[in-house]
């Protein structure tokens, strides 16, 4: 009885150890690799497939295939055409199969040993490289040329074909239609201008320059709207006021006042036929502007308004006089000549 109990206990221990050993063996992932087709022509494509059967908690990293940089590299001259996404196939509650496919091509004839494709395996504190069971080979063939039955000729020279009008007839039709349309547009424009007493050359004449007094009046109005001296910006206000008047003198009388000092402007004004009051007002504004700009003076509000009005009325008093028809000139009598 004792021997029987010992045999039963020993058999149980062996069964448990066997189950543990089998379980440990099944935990390690299994790698399988194939290449289809294994014989291709130059330039044809083959698909390298790597399958890994593993537990879901295990981590597998597939290889990265890089084409060799030159013929001296030890790797075969295999070109990676496309890398397909990884497929996952579940075969049990905790087991799955990862399938990775690489589409490759070879452009040199020969037999290439791809070796045993490998993957990187990581599980808890284990990092290892797993390889496939079988080594792969790829046979690349080329066309067989029988020079005895087929003659090899050189490249034929370029052949010059005769010109055919049909090749350009469409372009010529479009060009003629566009030309006729342009002629019609020009004719309508000339006729339109002729009816209004103008010539087509008037369209290409530059616009006449804006008179100096209009430019000055607009600048003065913009300066007034900015309200600079009300905000304490006296220097900026008087600098703008002085520049407007100097620009007006240049455009109206041809005096280069922008490069002149106030004293030089006063000497230049003596040669101009200006109203005496207008000349005095201009000099007064320029003198006040010099005091603010260089002596940092701060005029009163009434002085600021006074300088603005003096500048405005100086432009109004000295602008060119528009010619108007004389009222005393007799107008032709339409009744003359009637019986």
ROVEX-363805 format. One record per residue (C-alpha): x, y, z. Coordinates in steps of 0.25 Angstrom, whole numbers, plus 5000, padded with zeros to 4 digits. Example, Ala and Ser with C-alpha at 12.3 -4.5 7.8 and 13.67 -1.06 7.14 Angstrom:
2
504949825031
505549965029
***
This chain:
339
500050005000
501150105003
501850074990
500550094983
500350234990
501850274986
501550234971
500350324971
500950444977
502150434968
501250424956
500450544961
501750624962
502250584948
500950624942
500950764949
502450784945
502050744930
500850834930
501750944935
502850914925
501850914914
501151044918
502551104919
502851054905
501551114899
501751254905
502951274896
502551344883
502651264870
503151334858
502851284844
503351354831
503051324816
503251404803
502351384791
502651364780
504051314783
504451334768
504251464761
504651534748
505551664750
504651774755
503551684759
502951694773
502951584784
502251594798
503051554810
502151514821
502551504836
501551444846
501751434861
500851354870
500851414884
500151444896
499351574897
500251634908
501551614900
502151724892
502651694878
503451794869
503551764854
504851794847
505151924839
505651894825
506551994819
507051984804
508651974803
509352104800
510352044790
510751904784
511851894795
510751874806
510651734811
509151744810
508551694797
508051804787
506551784791
505651904789
504551924799
503351964791
502251974801
502151934816
500651884819
500051904832
500051804843
498951704843
498451644856
497751504857
497151454870
497251304871
496951284886
496551364898
497951404901
498651364888
498751444875
499551444862
500251574857
500451574842
501351674836
501551684820
502651754812
502551774797
503951764791
504651774778
506051734772
506651794760
507851704759
507851564754
508351454764
507951374776
507851454789
507851394803
506951464812
507351384824
506351354836
505551484838
505551524852
504651614862
504951674875
504251614887
503951674900
503251624912
503351674927
504851674929
505151594916
505651654903
506151554893
506251544878
505351424872
505651374858
504851294848
505051144847
505351144832
506351224824
505751294812
506351304798
505851394786
506251354772
506251474762
506351434747
506351514734
506051494720
506851394712
507351464699
507751364688
508751454679
508851334669
507351344665
507051484668
507951604662
508151724671
508051854665
508451994669
507452104673
506752164661
506952304658
505852414660
504852414649
504452554644
502952554640
502352644630
501652774635
500152764635
499252884636
498252804645
499152804656
499152964658
497752994651
497152994665
498153094671
498053184658
496553184660
496553234674
497653334671
496853394659
495553394668
496353474679
496953564669
495553604663
494953624677
496153714681
495853794668
494453804671
494653854685
495653964680
494654004669
493554024679
494454104689
494954194678
493454214673
493054244688
494154344690
493954414676
492454434680
492854514692
493954594685
495154514691
496254434685
496754294689
498054354693
497354424704
497254284711
498754274712
499054424717
499454434732
498454504741
498754644743
499454674756
498654724767
498754874770
499654914781
498554994789
497554874788
498654784794
498954884805
497554904809
497254754810
498554734818
498154854828
496754794830
497354654833
498254724843
497154794849
496354664851
497554594858
497454694870
498954684873
499154804881
497854774889
498654644893
499854714897
500654684884
501054824881
502354794874
501654694865
500554794862
501454914858
502454824850
501254774842
500754914840
502054964836
502254854826
500954874820
501255024817
502654994812
502054884802
501054984798
502155094795
502854994787
501654944778
501055084777
502255174775
503455074772
504155114785
504955004791
504455034805
504654894810
506154914810
506155054815
506155124828
505155224832
506055344829
506355284815
504855274813
504655414817
505655464807
505055384796
503655444799
504255584796
504355534782
502855494781
501655574779
500955544792
499855614799
500555684811
499655624822
499755484816
501355494816
501255544831
500355434835
501255324828
502555374835
501755384848
501355234847
502755194843
503355274855
502455204865
502755074859
504255094861
504055134875
503255004878
504154914871
505454964875
505255044888
504154954893
503155064895
501755024899
500755124893
499355154898
498155094892
497755224885
499055234879
498955094873
497655124867
498155254862
499355194855
498455094848
497455204843
498655284838
499155164830
497855134825
497555274820
498955294814
498655174805
497255234802
497755374799
498955324790
498355214782
498255234767
496955314763
496055234754
495755304741
494255334739
493555384727
493455534727
491955574729
492155704721
492555624708
491355624698
490755484695
490355454681
488855484678
488255364672
487155444666
488155514657
488055474643
486555444644
485655524635
***
